[in-house]
């Protein structure tokens, strides 16, 4: 299966899910973004690694990395490998000292936290990006104008398709990926009903 390399471009509070965060991954050689909702602990683990903060005692992800390194295992890459019921699944691709490659199932948030610590690439299969990725449109206008024009407090199910399409463009242009994911899901729901 074809896979695309991704880079972390943002980590923010999730507006749609209280006490959650969203990590935004961007295609290395494209314009699609992949928003992944994660828990607070994982967000903290990712933020600490991104900022290169050294805690007094190893956090869980640091301990796991230290354990792998001490037994001669290197994390080569992570792959966001599946999407079921709006939940991302990831695979850790590791290499043992003897060259044996081992794949291990992982939560995507944990995989990302480990990838940062090991300095290894993050990939997603093309089918995942096709299904859940958000394409940026360079010819969109300001998100705030669109919110005022169509009244963003209404449920998405109350909007006409053309309004939803405009709102999606605006959300992407304004890098409001959480809102863009909600609109994308509403558009997909309507397409399935047709």
Helices and strands as residue ranges (DSSP letters): E 3-13, E 20-27, E 32-39, H 40-50, H 60-70, E 74-84, E 87-95, E 101-107, H 108-118, E 121-125, H 126-132, E 134-135, H 143-150, G 156-158, H 161-173, H 177-193
